[in-house]
Amino acid sequence: PHLVPFINSARRKGKPIVLIDIRRSESAVLADRFVQVRPGGDGALAMAVLRILAKDGRLDPDAPGRCRDFDRFEQMLESAPLSRLIDRAGVSPSDVEYLAGLYATGPVSTMIGWGLQRRAAGGNAVRWIDALCMLSGQVGSSGGGANYNPGRLRGLDTSFLAQPSGRTVDVANFAFQLSTLDEPRAEFVYIYGGNPVDQFADSQAVACALDSKPFVVVADAFFTDTAARADVVLPVTLMFEEGPDAVGSYAHHWVARMQKVCDPPRGVKSDVEIVRLLRRRLGLAPDPLLDDPEKAVALMTAPWFESERPFCRNPHQPEVPFSDGFATKDGLMHLVGEEPAGFVGTRQEYPLLLLSPKRREYQHSQLETASPTMPWPCFVNPAAPGVHELEGAERVRLVSDLGSMEVRLVFRPELPKDVCVVPEGGWLRMDSAVNKLVGCRETDIGHATAFYDQHVRLEPIDDEER
């Protein structure tokens, strides 16, 4: 919803909207053209478009001077056969030519979805898309650019806040690292603002890691699978029960003040209030944020709001990003140094690649346990490997090297034959947490979890199980 008004505004002005995705998602209704890319083929597609622009002499002549090691990058580009890149991307030559025409004439605003951060080689793919936008003249140009992270915190005054300290645990390897923390061993776990049992990879291992800890406290407004593992559950306020505060947006730079709409139930406290009371009980020194949250929010957001208006465009966001250079030591863009990764292939025993996108009905896994239709849906092409062996069964088992879950088959002929789609957000206790099937793998940049590199297969449920 954050980006849709801007897309609709562009369409009304006659600007073409192109959706590039593995599957025809709900966003396809906003697009004038849909380009179906092979899983893991985004970087190869960007390189293919660049290859055509370079061959035809349609790169921005000023762009190389704003980049480091352009000569090396150009050699890598020239040595890659266009046919191989198109094959890796899984698109048609006409799709590549069409995109090359758009980028050659511009401006093109490239909105990079967050699905790429769920791939092991997603960072490399994003860097190739960045290179395409840079060398075609979109970066530093009004209406163009590569947009991935809007930098929602830019301009906030955080100078008076305490700096983070202590040990860290990587999200992608949460269960293993929490279990092996030593010197000292983790005896007390406090979780707020998340549901790691259902949201992290290898859900069963996360649950076991929490079960092994002597004392677990979860602060949440819902009794999630993570809360079920806690020794103490602290109910917390929801967004409309808090304020004053301020919020940013996804995919654009507008910010808004937020006021409390209603009072929370009796005894329910905010996350900030819980921590403040704990600090007082422990005899710790006062903290400026915790002692007066309203004043702290006003100080932090003062650079955002220069008047009493309830919303505004963040004045610290540049009108045209990177028009005056980059935040590197030499002020140049550092181009990607290696070719895009190849197709995320499947294995014979697990011939399907599992995708677990968000559901439109809710964010993540804070839902009422009675709301989903069970079993959890699994969308596949009717010609997908293993479907013919199911003999028309609707309820089947989805299996990975970590375990299995019962799913309800829903056929989607437009899906690639080697892909299955199971929405994330289900609960482990209801056998609908798809992350129980996903192994712990880190992405190439940012220590995120490569959820979209998991392979699975379909199996029938025997009569006794039914």
N, C-alpha and C positions, 0 to 999 in steps of 0.2 A: 504493500500500500504506500510505502514511502516514495518509491520511484515511479509508480504508475501515472500519477498526474503529469509528470514531466514527459513521459513517453507519449501520453495522449496529446499533450500540447505540441510535441514535435510532429506527430502524425497529422494534426490539424493544419500544420504549416507545410505539409507535403513532403516531409522528410521520410525516407525509407527506414523501416525498422527491420533488422535482421536478427533472428534468434539462432544461435549455434549451440547445439546440445546433443547429448547422446540419444535422448528420447524427446518425443513431442510432448513437452510438459504443458501445464495449464497456461504458461506465459505465451504459448504459441498464438493465442487469440489476439495478442497485441502486435504480432509481427506480420510484415508483408511478405517475408520469405523465411523459410526454415531450412537450415543447413544441418543435416544429421552427421555428426562427426563420430568416428570410431572411439571407443573408450581409450583414453590416453593419447588421443590424436590431436589435441588442441595445439600443442607446440609445433607439430609437423605441419598443421594447416597454416599457422602464422608464418612458418619458414617458407612454405610453398608460395604464399602470397608475396612475401619479400623477394623470393627468387624471380618471379615474373616481373615485379617492379624494377628490380636491378637489371634484368635482361633487356627490358624495354627502355631503360634510361629514365624511369619515372620516379626515382627516389628524390627526396628533397635535397637539393645541392648544398644547402647550408647545414644539414644534419650531421654529416661526418665530422665537422669541426667542433661539434658539441659532444662528441663521443671519444672514449679512450680505445685505442687498439682497433680502429675501424678497418685498417688494412688486413689484419688477421681475420676479423669477422667476415670481410668481403671474400677472402679466399675460401673460408669454410662454406659460405653461401654458394659460391660458384662451383665447388666440388661436389655438391649434393644434387644428384639427378632429380629433376622435377617429378618424374614418374614415380620414383621411390617415395618422395614426400607425399604425393597425392594418395598413394597406396597406404602409407602409414596413417594418414588422416582419415581414410575411408570415405572420401567425398568424391564428387565428380569434377572433372576438369572445368566444366562450366561454372561450378560454384566458386572455384578458385579465381577464375577470370572475372567473375562478377564482383567478388570482394576486392580484387586488385583494382578494378575500376573505381570503386567507392573510395579506397584509401588514396588513390592517385589524385583524385579531384578534391576530396575533403570538403569541409571538416567532418571527421568521424569521431564521435564520442563512444569509446569502447568501454562498456560496463562489464567487468570481469566478475562472474558469479563466484560464490564461495565453495562451489563443488570442487574446484581445482585444489583447494587446500585439504581435501580429503583423499588426495592421491599421493602415492609415494614420490612421484616425479612432478608433482604439481608446481613446485617452486620454479623448476626449469621451464615449464610450460608458460607460467606467468611472465618470466623474463623474456621469452620469445615473443609473446604478445606485446610486451613493453617495447621490444626492439622494433617490431612492425610499426607501432604507433610513432616511435621516435623517428625512424628513418623515412617514414612517409610524410613527415612534417606535421603530425597531429599534436605532438607534445609542445607546449608553450604557445599554442594557437587557440584563440577563442572558439569555443564550440567543439574542440577536439580533445585529445588526451586519452590516457589509459586510466581508468578509475577502478580501483580495487578496495582500498581502505580510505574512507573519507576523513580520517583523523579527527574524530568527534571531540577529542579532548583538547584540541589545539587552542591555545590562548588561556586555558584555565590557570589560575594562580594556585599552584600547589607548594609554594616555597615554604609554607609554615607547617606542612604535614610531615609526620615521622616517615623516615625511609624504611622500606622493607628490609628485614634481616632474618637470619636463621637458615635452616635447610630447606631445600625445594624438592619436589617430586614431580617428574615429568608426567603429563597427562597420558601420553601414549603407553607408558609402562607403569601405570599407577599401582596396580595390584602387586607386581613384583617388587617395585621399589619401596612401597609402604611396608611390605612383609620383611624386607631385608635391611631396613634402616637400623643402624647400629651406632653404638657409642654416642649417645645413649639410644636404647631401643625405644621405639614409639609406643608409649603406654596409654596415651590419651589422644583421641582424634575428635576434632571439632569441625563439623561440616555445615556451611551455610551457603545459600545461593546456588545449589546444585544438587543433582541426583546421580552421583557417579556410578551406582550399581547399574542403572539402565542406560546412562549416557556415555560411559567409557567402554573401550574395547574389552572383550572377554569378561562379560558381566558376572559370570559365575565365579571367576577368580577374584574379582573386586569384592563380591559378597563374602567370600571366604576370608579375604584379607581383613575386612572389617570385623567379621565374626571372631577373628583371632586376637583382637585387641581388647585389653582389660576394660577400657571405658570409652564409649563412643557417644557423642552428643550431636544431634542433628537439629538445626534450626530451620523449620520449613512450615509453610501453611498447609501442606498436604502430607498425608501419610504414605509417602512413596516407598519404593523398595529399599532405598537407603535409610529412610526413617525407621523402617521395620527392623533394621539391624542395630538400631541405637539402644543404649541403656536409658537415655533421657531424650525426649523430643520436646523442643521449645517452640510453641506456636509463634509465628511472626506475622507482622502486618503485610498487607499487599499494597500495591502501588497507589491505589486510590485512597488508602488509609494513612498515607504519609505526605509530608510537605510542611513548609514550602521546600521545593527542590527545583532542579532544572534537568532537562533532557535534551539529548542530541537526536540525530536522525540517521537512518541508513541511506547511503547513496546520494545524499545532498548535504548542504551546509547550514540548514536552518536549525535554530535552537529555540527552546521555549521554556518559560517558567511553568512550574507545576504546583498547584495548590491541593491541599487535602480536600477530598470530596465528602468523606464520611468517617466517623470514628470507628476504630477497630473494636471487636468484642472485648469484654472486660477481661483484664489480665494479659492480653496479647500485647507484646512489645515489638518495637522495630529491632533489626539487627544491630543498629548503632546503640540503642538504649541497652540492649543485653550486654554488649561489650563494655559499655560505660559502667554499668553496675558491677560487672565482674572485676574491672580494674579497681573500683572503689573497695570492694570486698578484699581484694588482694593487697591493698595498701600501696598501689602503684601511683606514680606521679600523674597529675592531671594532663589530659590531652586536649588541645584546643578544638579539635573536630568533635570529639565526643561530648565535651562539657557544654557546648552551645552549638548544636548542629545548624540551627537557623543562621546564626552569625557566620559560621564557617562557610556555608553554602553561599551566602551573600558576598563574602570576601573572595571565594574561589571564582565565582561567576561574574564579578564586577567587570572584568575585561570584555565579557560578552555583551552585557546589557548597558548601553550608554543612556538609556531613557527608561521610563516606567512601562514601556510597551511589553506585553506578555510574550512576544516572540520577535525574532529578527534573524537575519542572516549573520552568521558568526563573522564579526569584522576582522578576525585574525586569519580567516581563510582567504588566500589570494584569489583575485578575480580570474587570473589565468595562471594556474600552477606551473612552476618550473620555467616561466618565461625568462627568468634571470639566472638560470643555472640550477645545479643540483647540490644536495647536502653531502657531497663527497669532498675529500681533501683537495682534489684538483678542480672541483666544480664541474666535472664532466660526468656524463652518463657512462657507467661501466657495462658494456654489452655482455650478453651471455657468452660463455666460452666453450660450450659443447653443444652438439646437436641434440634435438629433442629425443626423449626416450621413445622406444618403439611401442607397438601395440601391447596393451596389458593382456597377454595371451592367457588362455585357459589350459587346464590339465585334463588328461583323459578321464581320471577318476572324479574330477570336479569340473565339468564342462561349462558351467555358468559363472559369470561375473556378477557379484551381488552389489546392487546399489540400494542405499537406504536414505532417501530424501526426506525432507520435512513434510508433514501433513498440513493442509490448509486450515484444518479445524483448530489447531492449537500449536503452541511452540514447545518443542522438546517433550518432556514426559510428565508434566504436572496435569493430569487428567483424572476424572472420576473413573474408578475401576469398572463401573458398570456401563461406560459409554461405548467402548468399541464393539463392533460386531465380530464375534469369535467364530472360527479361528481367525488369526490375523491374515490379511490378504497378501498374496504373492502374485504379482503381475508378470506374465511371461508371454512370449510369442507361441502360438499353438504349434509351431514347428520346432520349438526349442528342444535341445537334446534331452532325452529321457521322458518327454511328455507322452509319446506313443506307448510307452511301457506301463503307463498309469491306468490304461484301459478305461478312460473316461471318468476316473475318480475326481471328485472335487476337493476332498480333504486328503492332503498328502503330507509327506515329511520333507522338510528342507534340511539338508545335512552339509556340514563343513567338517574340517579336521578337528574342530573343538567340540562338536556336539550336534544336536538337531532340535527342531521345533516343528510343531504341527502348523500347517498353513492352509489357507483356502485359495485354490487356484482361480485366477481371473485372467482370461486371455485378452491380450492386446496385440493384434497383428502388426501394428506399427513399430513395436519394439524390435531391436536387433535380436537375432536368434540365440546369441550367446550371452544374453543379459537377463537377469531377473530383478525385479524391483519390489522391495519390501519396506514400507514406510517405517521410519524409526519412531520411537516414543512409546512403544508398548512396555508392559511391566513383566519382570522376570517371574513373579509369582503367578502370572496368568499365562506363562509360556508364550509371551508375545514380545519379549525384549530381543530384537534382532541382533543386538550387539553381543549376545551370548555366543553368536556364531563367528564373530570377527576377531581375528588375532591381533596382537599388539605389534604394530609396525609404525615407525616414525616416518614422517615426510622428510623430503630432502632439505627443506628450509623451515625453520620455526618450531621444530619439535612438536608438531601437531600429529594427529593420528591418521593413518592412511586407511580410513574405513572402506574406501572404494577399490581396494586391491585384494579383496577376499573372494575366493572361489568356492562354489557350492554345487550341490547336485540335488535332484528331486528323486524321492523314493516313494513307493506305495506304502500305505499303512495296512498292515495285515488285519485279517478279520478279527483276531482277538483284541487288537488295539482299538478297533472301531467299537 
